[in-house]
């Protein structure tokens, strides 16, 4: 038993001594340094790969978001300017611009990855080429959408100008119509006034003394000229519309017409009560020489 313990003790001392000798040798130290360097290099490579693939994943995730957004943008842009409110169109243009800016940034990131020599596998390069192609396609789509929106804005602007021009034309026409209506009303009023004046006449019926008192007849019995205006004595006359009055009741059994009126344009007749009535058969000719009718009752 003591012999076995001794042997194990000697072997342990030998192993410890051998290990101490290996660790202290230059070859071991060089090997250990190389292992440490490889570990650091592997860690650095791993970090680089993580950085590269993180960029790649960012671009792919961004493209996924763009794919989801582009369908909405296309549908909204196809509605047409008339169906999309102004604020919605501005939001649409803002969204298109934001996606265009994102695509530009993703292109720059892909270009950096293409110029990065740390990963040269054909599979990686194919992946970059596919992303580049899709980014170009999306970029073309966004450019087309931007042009369509700009064209629709221009169309709406032109339509707005046309509508404004039409509104102004309509307003001008309305003002013209209103002016013409006012002018027509004024003309109608003038014509009506003139027509009334043309068809207005005056008459007076009275005894000799009444006619003298109205200054229609002089005391000497001479009737004033038909051309004389009776403005001063007009209150003594009765105003009539010659189109409506063709008969005048004289309220006397005898009467004679003193003013000048063509023979044959009127007659003096007797009514059922034996009173004289002046009947005008041709009003236009009757009132042609004078607008004042003077009848003396006897």
C-alpha positions as CSV (number, residue, x, y, z in Angstrom):
1,X,0.0,0.0,0.0
2,X,2.8,2.4,1.0
3,X,4.5,1.4,-2.2
4,X,1.5,2.4,-4.4
5,X,1.2,5.8,-2.6
6,X,4.8,6.5,-3.3
7,X,4.5,5.7,-7.0
8,X,1.5,8.0,-7.4
9,X,3.3,10.8,-5.6
10,X,6.3,10.5,-7.9
11,X,4.1,10.5,-11.0
12,X,2.2,13.5,-9.9
13,X,5.4,15.4,-9.2
14,X,6.6,14.4,-12.6
15,X,3.5,15.6,-14.4
16,X,3.5,18.9,-12.6
17,X,7.1,19.4,-13.4
18,X,6.5,18.4,-17.1
19,X,3.6,20.8,-17.4
20,X,5.6,23.6,-15.9
21,X,8.4,23.0,-18.4
22,X,6.0,23.0,-21.4
23,X,4.3,26.2,-20.3
24,X,7.6,27.9,-19.8
25,X,8.9,26.9,-23.3
26,X,9.1,29.4,-26.2
27,X,7.2,27.1,-28.5
28,X,4.2,26.9,-26.2
29,X,4.1,30.6,-25.8
30,X,4.2,31.2,-29.6
31,X,1.4,28.7,-30.1
32,X,-0.7,30.4,-27.4
33,X,-0.1,33.8,-28.9
34,X,-1.2,32.5,-32.3
35,X,-4.4,31.0,-30.8
36,X,-5.2,34.3,-29.1
37,X,-4.7,36.2,-32.4
38,X,-7.0,33.8,-34.2
39,X,-9.6,34.2,-31.5
40,X,-9.4,38.0,-31.9
41,X,-9.5,37.8,-35.7
42,X,-12.5,35.4,-35.5
43,X,-14.3,37.8,-33.2
44,X,-13.5,40.7,-35.5
45,X,-14.7,38.8,-38.6
46,X,-17.8,37.8,-36.8
47,X,-18.5,41.4,-35.9
48,X,-17.9,42.5,-39.5
49,X,-20.2,39.8,-40.8
50,X,-22.9,40.9,-38.4
51,X,-22.4,44.5,-39.6
52,X,-22.7,43.5,-43.2
53,X,-25.7,41.3,-42.8
54,X,-27.4,43.9,-40.5
55,X,-27.1,46.4,-43.4
56,X,-28.4,43.8,-45.8
57,X,-31.3,43.0,-43.5
58,X,-32.1,46.7,-43.2
59,X,-32.3,47.1,-46.9
60,X,-34.5,44.0,-47.3
61,X,-36.8,45.1,-44.6
62,X,-37.0,48.5,-46.1
63,X,-37.9,47.0,-49.5
64,X,-40.6,44.9,-47.8
65,X,-42.2,48.1,-46.4
66,X,-41.9,49.8,-49.8
67,X,-43.7,46.9,-51.4
68,X,-46.5,47.2,-48.9
69,X,-46.8,51.0,-49.4
70,X,-46.4,51.1,-53.2
71,X,-49.8,49.4,-53.8
72,X,-51.6,51.9,-51.6
73,X,-49.8,54.8,-53.4
74,X,-50.7,53.4,-56.8
75,X,-54.4,53.0,-55.9
76,X,-54.5,56.5,-54.4
77,X,-52.8,58.1,-57.4
78,X,-55.2,56.4,-59.8
79,X,-58.3,58.0,-58.2
80,X,-57.7,61.2,-60.1
81,X,-57.4,64.8,-58.9
82,X,-61.2,65.3,-58.7
83,X,-61.6,62.5,-56.2
84,X,-58.6,63.3,-54.0
85,X,-58.8,66.3,-51.7
86,X,-56.0,68.8,-51.8
87,X,-54.7,67.8,-48.4
88,X,-54.7,64.1,-49.4
89,X,-52.8,64.9,-52.6
90,X,-50.2,66.7,-50.6
91,X,-49.9,63.8,-48.2
92,X,-49.5,61.5,-51.2
93,X,-46.7,63.6,-52.7
94,X,-45.0,63.6,-49.3
95,X,-45.2,59.8,-49.1
96,X,-43.8,59.4,-52.6
97,X,-40.9,61.8,-51.8
98,X,-40.2,59.9,-48.6
99,X,-40.1,56.5,-50.3
100,X,-37.9,58.0,-53.1
101,X,-35.5,59.3,-50.5
102,X,-35.4,55.9,-48.7
103,X,-34.7,54.1,-52.0
104,X,-31.8,56.4,-52.6
105,X,-30.3,55.7,-49.2
106,X,-30.7,51.9,-49.7
107,X,-28.9,52.2,-53.1
108,X,-26.0,53.9,-51.3
109,X,-25.9,51.1,-48.7
110,X,-25.9,48.4,-51.5
111,X,-23.1,50.3,-53.3
112,X,-21.0,50.3,-50.1
113,X,-21.6,46.5,-49.7
114,X,-20.6,45.9,-53.3
115,X,-17.3,47.8,-52.7
116,X,-16.7,45.9,-49.5
117,X,-14.1,43.1,-50.2
118,X,-14.7,41.3,-46.9
119,X,-17.4,39.1,-48.4
120,X,-16.8,37.8,-51.9
121,X,-19.1,34.7,-52.1
122,X,-21.1,34.4,-55.4
123,X,-24.3,33.9,-53.4
124,X,-23.7,37.2,-51.5
125,X,-23.1,39.0,-54.8
126,X,-26.2,37.5,-56.4
127,X,-28.2,38.7,-53.4
128,X,-26.8,42.2,-53.8
129,X,-27.6,42.1,-57.6
130,X,-31.2,41.1,-56.9
131,X,-31.6,43.9,-54.4
132,X,-30.1,46.4,-56.8
133,X,-32.5,45.4,-59.5
134,X,-35.5,45.6,-57.3
135,X,-34.4,49.0,-56.0
136,X,-34.1,50.3,-59.6
137,X,-37.6,49.0,-60.4
138,X,-39.0,50.7,-57.3
139,X,-37.1,53.9,-58.1
140,X,-38.7,53.9,-61.6
141,X,-42.1,53.3,-60.1
142,X,-41.8,56.2,-57.6
143,X,-40.5,58.5,-60.4
144,X,-43.5,57.6,-62.5
145,X,-45.9,58.3,-59.6
146,X,-44.2,61.6,-58.9
147,X,-44.6,62.6,-62.6
148,X,-48.3,61.5,-62.6
149,X,-49.0,63.6,-59.5
150,X,-47.2,66.6,-61.0
151,X,-49.3,66.2,-64.2
152,X,-52.5,65.9,-62.2
153,X,-51.6,69.0,-60.2
154,X,-51.0,70.9,-63.4
155,X,-54.3,69.6,-64.8
156,X,-56.1,70.7,-61.7
157,X,-54.4,74.1,-61.8
158,X,-55.5,74.5,-65.4
159,X,-59.0,73.4,-64.6
160,X,-59.0,75.8,-61.6
161,X,-57.9,78.7,-63.9
162,X,-60.6,77.7,-66.5
163,X,-63.2,77.5,-63.8
164,X,-62.1,80.9,-62.4
165,X,-62.2,82.3,-65.9
166,X,-65.7,80.9,-66.5
167,X,-66.8,82.2,-63.1
168,X,-65.5,85.7,-64.1
169,X,-67.2,85.4,-67.5
170,X,-70.5,84.4,-65.8
171,X,-70.2,87.2,-63.3
172,X,-69.5,89.7,-66.1
173,X,-72.5,88.3,-68.0
174,X,-74.7,88.6,-64.9
175,X,-73.5,92.2,-64.5
176,X,-74.2,92.9,-68.2
177,X,-77.7,91.3,-67.9
178,X,-78.4,93.2,-64.8
179,X,-77.2,96.4,-66.4
180,X,-79.3,95.6,-69.5
181,X,-82.2,94.8,-67.3
182,X,-81.9,98.1,-65.5
183,X,-81.4,99.9,-68.8
184,X,-84.4,98.1,-70.2
185,X,-86.5,99.0,-67.1
186,X,-85.4,102.6,-67.5
187,X,-86.2,102.6,-71.2
188,X,-89.6,101.0,-70.5
189,X,-90.3,103.6,-67.8
190,X,-89.2,106.3,-70.2
191,X,-91.3,104.9,-73.0
192,X,-94.2,104.5,-70.6
193,X,-93.8,108.1,-69.4
194,X,-93.5,109.3,-73.0
195,X,-96.5,107.1,-74.0
196,X,-98.5,108.5,-71.2
197,X,-97.6,112.1,-72.2
198,X,-98.4,111.4,-75.8
199,X,-101.8,110.0,-74.9
200,X,-102.6,112.6,-72.2
201,X,-105.1,115.3,-72.9
202,X,-107.2,117.8,-70.9
203,X,-110.7,119.1,-71.2
204,X,-112.9,121.7,-69.5
205,X,-116.6,122.1,-69.7
206,X,-118.3,125.1,-68.3
207,X,-120.4,128.2,-68.9
208,X,-118.9,131.3,-70.3
209,X,-118.4,132.9,-66.9
210,X,-116.7,129.7,-65.7
211,X,-114.4,129.6,-68.6
212,X,-113.5,133.3,-68.1
213,X,-112.8,132.6,-64.5
214,X,-110.4,129.8,-65.5
215,X,-108.7,132.2,-67.9
216,X,-109.6,130.0,-70.8
217,X,-111.8,132.6,-72.4
218,X,-111.4,136.4,-72.4
219,X,-114.1,138.7,-71.4
220,X,-114.4,139.8,-74.9
221,X,-115.4,136.3,-75.7
222,X,-112.3,135.4,-77.7
223,X,-110.9,131.9,-77.1
224,X,-107.2,131.7,-76.6
225,X,-105.1,130.1,-79.4
226,X,-104.7,126.3,-79.2
227,X,-101.0,126.7,-79.2
228,X,-101.0,128.5,-75.9
229,X,-99.9,126.3,-72.9
230,X,-102.5,126.3,-70.1
231,X,-100.0,125.6,-67.3
232,X,-101.3,128.4,-65.1
233,X,-104.9,127.2,-65.5
234,X,-104.3,123.5,-65.7
235,X,-105.9,122.8,-62.3
236,X,-109.2,123.8,-63.9
237,X,-108.9,121.0,-66.6
238,X,-109.6,117.4,-66.3
239,X,-106.7,115.1,-67.3
240,X,-107.6,112.0,-69.4
241,X,-106.0,109.2,-71.4
242,X,-107.3,109.6,-74.9
243,X,-107.0,105.8,-75.5
244,X,-109.6,105.2,-72.8
245,X,-111.9,108.3,-73.0
246,X,-113.9,108.6,-76.2
247,X,-117.1,110.0,-74.6
248,X,-117.5,113.1,-72.4
249,X,-120.8,113.9,-70.6
250,X,-121.4,117.6,-70.9
251,X,-124.3,117.8,-68.4
252,X,-126.1,120.4,-70.4
253,X,-128.8,120.5,-73.0
254,X,-126.9,122.7,-75.2
255,X,-123.1,123.0,-75.8
256,X,-120.6,124.0,-78.4
257,X,-116.9,123.1,-78.8
258,X,-114.6,126.2,-78.7
259,X,-111.2,124.5,-79.2
260,X,-110.0,123.6,-82.7
261,X,-110.7,120.0,-83.7
262,X,-111.1,118.6,-87.2
263,X,-114.7,118.3,-88.4
264,X,-115.8,114.7,-88.7
265,X,-113.6,113.5,-85.7
266,X,-116.4,114.1,-83.2
267,X,-120.1,114.6,-82.7
268,X,-122.5,116.1,-80.2
269,X,-125.3,113.8,-79.3
270,X,-128.2,113.7,-76.8
271,X,-128.5,111.0,-74.2
272,X,-131.7,109.5,-72.8
273,X,-132.0,112.4,-70.4
274,X,-131.7,115.0,-73.1
275,X,-128.2,116.0,-72.1
276,X,-125.4,116.6,-74.6
277,X,-122.6,114.0,-75.0
278,X,-119.4,114.6,-76.9
279,X,-118.4,111.5,-78.8
280,X,-114.9,111.2,-80.3
281,X,-114.9,109.0,-83.3
282,X,-111.2,109.4,-84.3
283,X,-109.1,110.2,-81.2
284,X,-105.8,110.5,-83.0
285,X,-107.1,113.1,-85.5
286,X,-109.3,114.8,-82.9
287,X,-106.4,115.6,-80.5
288,X,-103.8,116.2,-83.2
289,X,-104.0,120.0,-83.2
290,X,-104.4,120.6,-79.5
291,X,-104.4,118.6,-76.3
292,X,-106.9,120.9,-74.7
293,X,-110.6,120.5,-75.3
294,X,-112.8,123.5,-74.3
295,X,-116.6,123.1,-74.3
296,X,-119.0,125.9,-73.5
297,X,-122.3,124.9,-72.1
298,X,-125.3,127.2,-73.0
